[in-house]
Amino acid sequence: MPTTRQRAYGASLALLLLTLAAYSNSFRAGFALDNRALLLQDPRIREASAENVSRIVDHTYWWPSGEAGLYRPLTTLSYLFNYALLGDRDQPGGYHWINLLLHAANVLVVFALARKLIRSFWAALFSAAMWAVHPALTEAVTNIVGRADLLAGLGVLAGFLMYLKSTEGKHRIAWLAGVMLATSVGIFSKESAAVIVGVIALYEVVRWSERRPGRAGLNAALKNALWGILATLPPMAMMLYQRSVVLAASEPAEFPYTDNPIAGASFWTGRLTALKVIAKYLLLSVWPAKLSSDYSYPAIPMARGSAGDWVAWIIVAAALIGIVRLYFWNRVAFFWACFAAITFAPMANLLFPIGTIMAERFLYLPLIGVMACLAMLICALPDQVAIALLCAITMGFAARTFARNAHWHDDLTIAQADVHTNSFKLHRLLASSLLETNGDLRRAAEEADRSVALLDSLPDSKNAPDAYLLDGGLHLQTGDTQGAVALLEKCIAIDRAYDRDGRIAKTEPEAYRLLSGAYLQSGDGEKALASAERALELAPMQPNMYAQLAAAQMERQQAGQAGITLMAGMLLTSDLRLRDQLMKLYAAGLDTEKCAIAAGPRGPAINPACALVQSEMCAAAVEMIHTRLRAGERDLALSNRNTFVEKYGCAPEPLDQALKSR
């Protein structure tokens, strides 16, 4: 008969094999959703260097692509480890191996914790097994950037296990040092790892009377908790200090209403809606049939007292009553239920609204408590019935996880699988993915229309301009000029409603560019020119803006001005496409002296010795100086002035006048 240790080793091996089997097809998942920005477009992880490490430590999680008020340097360092040190770059397999290894480590720690706290071996084993393969965890495990949850989970779980070891009387200082290290890993990976303090306090509150009743037991519990919490404070203080420094030097974070409507609701409506969302989480925990990567507006309507709202509130009330009943039935089960509540609290939108209304990755730690309670309840049945039922649930979860992994292959597969949620973002994602993947313009336009239809009831100040931008561009491609103009003007109106503190919304320049194209199609050259000029004013370093303005100028029979525009764009952005367009313009008749294009070592090139080219260069130099000054680059503007005067022989007076204009 195997010893207790041998039995534990065998069970651990079985858990690892089960986890590997459930996620064996996850290695084919690619860089869907946020993975592109955080992995493929982050310059900090391209090379393992001291400079890049410093940039990771000194900037926010989403830098440089955006700001969300998040500081997770250890998570980004783990991406650098994959990208640069392991050489995975744009190959997803290595990233998935690291995620799976982290999750497997967490599974073993959960099993170790369950064995320490739950007297039933089978309840402990299936607590870890059901959690290991729960389908809702795919957003943390299969989705590569879910690594923040994996690392934070490791910090909380390992830290709590070492805390329990520290209370056993041996090597307390060493175990508490381990608590400090684990907390550092968790808190620098994701802010929610701070819940370890609540978990330690919860354990002592729940268990002290069972271990040693009376004042002596209370004093021992307080002493243990004090030592444990003190061990977590240094890393938390360090993180909070560094985070405050980084955020103070960053652009303010933006949280769109459509990501979390609770943040824009009245207090009671917001809290009642948050309770409604908690009911959805509870149902998802026990019946994860329908999953989604996004629950943005209007996937979860605000609470209005409907029959569905009352059902949700009753579910939450029943869960609370159940937790109270657990206190009298089994203190360990009560602990696990409260563990779920405490680890979920930062994401509940009850204490304060967060950046999203609902996300399945938030269940990574809370599901441990739910699965432990479920396993203990089922184990109250006769052994054979309980084991058979737990095996069936575990296998069902594993099969659903295996199927769910395939949905994370790319943006198109995840959008097709999840669009049932009716989130405007998923319809928008499906539209852009259809267009990018197979060029299905008709279906893409239909999905973009659905995305906009879901948003139309919102006021501009709460709306999402990028959905209208995409839909407007698609209508322009299908030849629906009138529809494109209406959608793009709506996009610009929303952008202006969002324009705060002098900042320009990201979609506005592109909206004006597309609007110029729509006006060109409809034959309104004057509006096309005005829109193109506004687009260039907002985004003077984007080559497409120069190309569009030149096209509008050509429509207005301003070929000479179009040449100056293309020349300025070419000089400012070094874009070769603008050079090619300028050469075509010269060849089409603008270059009457036939000197603007000369043979070069790599083919035809623009000849700066030609009088036409020199004239356009000097005129473009004035535009360049204006652009530099608008961007606050006076030194570059002065350098440009000197170059054009000394190297290309431009008259200094117009350039000096441009320098004095600001």
Buried (B, 14 or more C-beta within 10 A) or exposed (E): EEEEEEEBEEBBEBBBEBBEEBBEBBBBBBBBBBBBBBBEEBEBBEEEEEEBBEBBBBBBBBBEEEBBBBBBBBBBBBBBBBBBEBEBBEBBEBBBBBBBEBBBBBBBBBBBBBBEBBEBBBBBBBBBBBBBBBBBBBBBBBBBBBBBBBBBBBBBBBBBBBBBBBBEEEEBEEBBBBBBBBBBBBBBBBBBBBBBBBBBBBBBBBBBEEEBEEEEBBEBBBEBBEBBBEBBEEBBEEBBEBBEEBBEEBEEBBBBBBBBBBBBBEEEBBBBBBBBBBBBBBBBBEEBEEBBBBBBBBBBEBBEEEEEBEEBBEBBEEBEEBBEEBBEBBBBBBBBBBBBBBBBBBBBBBEEBBBBBBBBBBBBBBBBBBBBBBBBBBBEEEEEEBBEBBEEBBBBBBEBBBBBBBBBBBBBBBBBBBBEBBBBBBBBBBBBBBBEEEEBBEEBBBBBBBBBEBBEEBEBEBBBBBBBBBBBBBBBBBEBBEBBBBBBBBBBBBBBBBEEEEEBBBBBBBBBBBBBBBBBBBEBBEBBBBBBBBBBBBBBEBBBBBBBBBBBBBBEEBBBBBBBBBBBBBBBBEBEBBBEBBBEBBEEEBBEEEBBBEEEEEEEEBBEEBEBBBBBBBBBBBBBBBBBBEEEBEEBBBEBBEBBBEEBEBEEEBBEEBBEEE
